[in-house]
Amino acid sequence: MNKPPFRIEQLDHVVLRVYNVPIMLAFYCDVLGCSLERRQDEIGLVQLRAGHSLIDLVSIDGKLGRHGGAGPGTSGHNMDHLCLSVDDYDEQTILAYLKAQGVHVGDVGSRYGAKGEGPSIYLFDPQGNMVELKGPPNRQASPA
Protein backbone atom coordinates (compact mmCIF):
# COMPACT_ATOMS: atom_id res chain seq x y z
CA MET A 1 0.00 0.00 0.00
CA ASN A 2 1.35 3.40 -0.96
CA LYS A 3 1.60 6.13 1.63
CA PRO A 4 -0.12 9.38 0.57
CA PRO A 5 2.17 12.35 -0.10
CA PHE A 6 0.41 14.39 2.60
CA ARG A 7 -0.64 14.22 6.26
CA ILE A 8 -4.10 15.20 7.46
CA GLU A 9 -3.90 17.76 10.28
CA GLN A 10 -7.50 18.33 11.39
CA LEU A 11 -11.00 18.79 10.07
CA ASP A 12 -11.08 21.98 8.05
CA HIS A 13 -14.83 22.48 7.77
CA VAL A 14 -18.22 20.80 7.88
CA VAL A 15 -21.01 21.80 5.51
CA LEU A 16 -24.63 21.68 6.66
CA ARG A 17 -27.44 22.05 4.13
CA VAL A 18 -30.11 24.06 5.94
CA TYR A 19 -33.69 25.24 5.47
CA ASN A 20 -33.48 28.43 7.54
CA VAL A 21 -30.08 30.12 7.62
CA PRO A 22 -31.00 32.88 10.14
CA ILE A 23 -32.25 30.35 12.73
CA MET A 24 -29.19 28.13 12.27
CA LEU A 25 -26.88 31.15 12.33
CA ALA A 26 -28.41 32.30 15.63
CA PHE A 27 -28.01 28.82 17.14
CA TYR A 28 -24.38 28.29 16.14
CA CYS A 29 -23.30 31.87 16.96
CA ASP A 30 -25.53 32.96 19.84
CA VAL A 31 -25.86 29.61 21.63
CA LEU A 32 -22.63 27.77 20.78
CA GLY A 33 -20.34 30.79 20.42
CA CYS A 34 -19.19 30.46 16.81
CA SER A 35 -18.46 33.70 15.00
CA LEU A 36 -19.40 34.85 11.53
CA GLU A 37 -16.37 34.34 9.28
CA ARG A 38 -17.87 35.44 5.96
CA ARG A 39 -21.01 35.44 3.85
CA GLN A 40 -21.47 34.69 0.18
CA ASP A 41 -25.17 35.42 -0.16
CA GLU A 42 -25.07 35.18 -3.96
CA ILE A 43 -24.45 31.43 -3.66
CA GLY A 44 -26.28 30.85 -0.34
CA LEU A 45 -23.22 30.25 1.86
CA VAL A 46 -22.51 31.47 5.40
CA GLN A 47 -19.23 30.40 7.02
CA LEU A 48 -18.83 30.33 10.79
CA ARG A 49 -15.58 30.13 12.73
CA ALA A 50 -15.51 27.22 15.19
CA GLY A 51 -12.05 27.38 16.77
CA HIS A 52 -9.55 26.31 14.10
CA SER A 53 -12.33 24.97 11.86
CA LEU A 54 -15.36 26.24 9.99
CA ILE A 55 -19.01 25.28 9.96
CA ASP A 56 -20.56 26.19 6.63
CA LEU A 57 -24.30 26.76 6.39
CA VAL A 58 -25.62 26.27 2.86
CA SER A 59 -29.20 27.27 2.16
CA ILE A 60 -30.92 24.38 0.36
CA ASP A 61 -32.67 26.87 -1.92
CA GLY A 62 -29.46 28.76 -2.78
CA LYS A 63 -27.13 28.19 -5.72
CA LEU A 64 -24.91 25.73 -3.82
CA GLY A 65 -27.74 24.05 -1.95
CA ARG A 66 -29.73 23.20 -5.07
CA HIS A 67 -26.80 21.05 -6.29
CA GLY A 68 -27.31 18.69 -3.36
CA GLY A 69 -30.85 17.70 -4.29
CA ALA A 70 -33.70 17.54 -1.80
CA GLY A 71 -33.03 18.79 1.70
CA PRO A 72 -32.90 16.52 4.74
CA GLY A 73 -36.27 15.15 5.81
CA THR A 74 -37.81 14.26 9.11
CA SER A 75 -36.56 10.67 8.79
CA GLY A 76 -33.05 11.53 7.59
CA HIS A 77 -30.38 14.13 8.19
CA ASN A 78 -27.29 15.51 6.49
CA MET A 79 -25.00 13.48 8.76
CA ASP A 80 -24.97 11.50 11.99
CA HIS A 81 -23.43 14.30 14.08
CA LEU A 82 -20.66 16.84 14.26
CA CYS A 83 -18.37 17.08 17.26
CA LEU A 84 -16.95 20.30 18.67
CA SER A 85 -14.05 20.10 21.11
CA VAL A 86 -14.73 22.40 24.08
CA ASP A 87 -12.32 24.25 26.39
CA ASP A 88 -13.36 24.98 29.99
CA TYR A 89 -15.64 21.94 30.01
CA ASP A 90 -17.83 22.05 33.12
CA GLU A 91 -20.66 19.63 32.44
CA GLN A 92 -23.21 20.99 34.92
CA THR A 93 -22.61 24.60 33.88
CA ILE A 94 -22.87 23.70 30.19
CA LEU A 95 -26.05 21.68 30.73
CA ALA A 96 -27.69 24.49 32.72
CA TYR A 97 -26.74 26.99 30.02
CA LEU A 98 -28.06 24.83 27.17
CA LYS A 99 -31.35 24.19 28.97
CA ALA A 100 -31.73 27.92 29.71
CA GLN A 101 -31.28 28.54 25.96
CA GLY A 102 -34.06 26.07 25.18
CA VAL A 103 -31.68 23.63 23.48
CA HIS A 104 -32.82 20.02 23.13
CA VAL A 105 -30.13 18.08 25.04
CA GLY A 106 -29.59 14.38 24.39
CA ASP A 107 -27.35 11.79 26.04
CA VAL A 108 -24.48 12.77 28.30
CA GLY A 109 -21.60 10.36 28.79
CA SER A 110 -18.02 9.44 28.21
CA ARG A 111 -17.02 8.88 24.59
CA TYR A 112 -13.89 8.39 22.57
CA GLY A 113 -12.72 11.24 20.34
CA ALA A 114 -9.62 12.59 18.63
CA LYS A 115 -7.89 13.29 21.95
CA GLY A 116 -9.05 10.11 23.73
CA GLU A 117 -11.85 9.05 26.04
CA GLY A 118 -13.62 11.89 27.80
CA PRO A 119 -16.92 13.55 28.69
CA SER A 120 -19.39 14.65 26.05
CA ILE A 121 -22.87 16.06 25.65
CA TYR A 122 -25.13 15.42 22.68
CA LEU A 123 -27.53 18.20 21.70
CA PHE A 124 -29.61 19.10 18.67
CA ASP A 125 -29.59 22.22 16.54
CA PRO A 126 -32.88 23.78 15.36
CA GLN A 127 -32.92 21.58 12.26
CA GLY A 128 -32.43 18.37 14.26
CA ASN A 129 -28.75 17.81 13.49
CA MET A 130 -26.97 16.18 16.41
CA VAL A 131 -24.00 18.12 17.78
CA GLU A 132 -21.55 16.73 20.32
CA LEU A 133 -19.72 19.01 22.73
CA LYS A 134 -16.55 17.09 23.68
CA GLY A 135 -14.56 17.78 26.81
CA PRO A 136 -10.90 17.01 27.43
CA PRO A 137 -9.68 13.43 27.70
CA ASN A 138 -9.90 11.74 31.06
CA ARG A 139 -6.67 12.00 32.98
CA GLN A 140 -4.80 8.76 33.30
CA ALA A 141 -3.81 7.78 36.82
CA SER A 142 -0.10 8.26 37.37
CA PRO A 143 1.83 5.17 38.38
CA ALA A 144 2.74 5.35 42.05
Beta strands, then each sheet from edge to edge (+ up, - down):
strand 1: 13-18
strand 2: 35-40
strand 3: 45-50
strand 4: 53-59
strand 5: 81-85
strand 6: 104-113
strand 7: 116-124
strand 8: 130-134
sheet 1: 1+ 4+ 3- 2+
sheet 2: 5+ 8+ 7- 6+
end
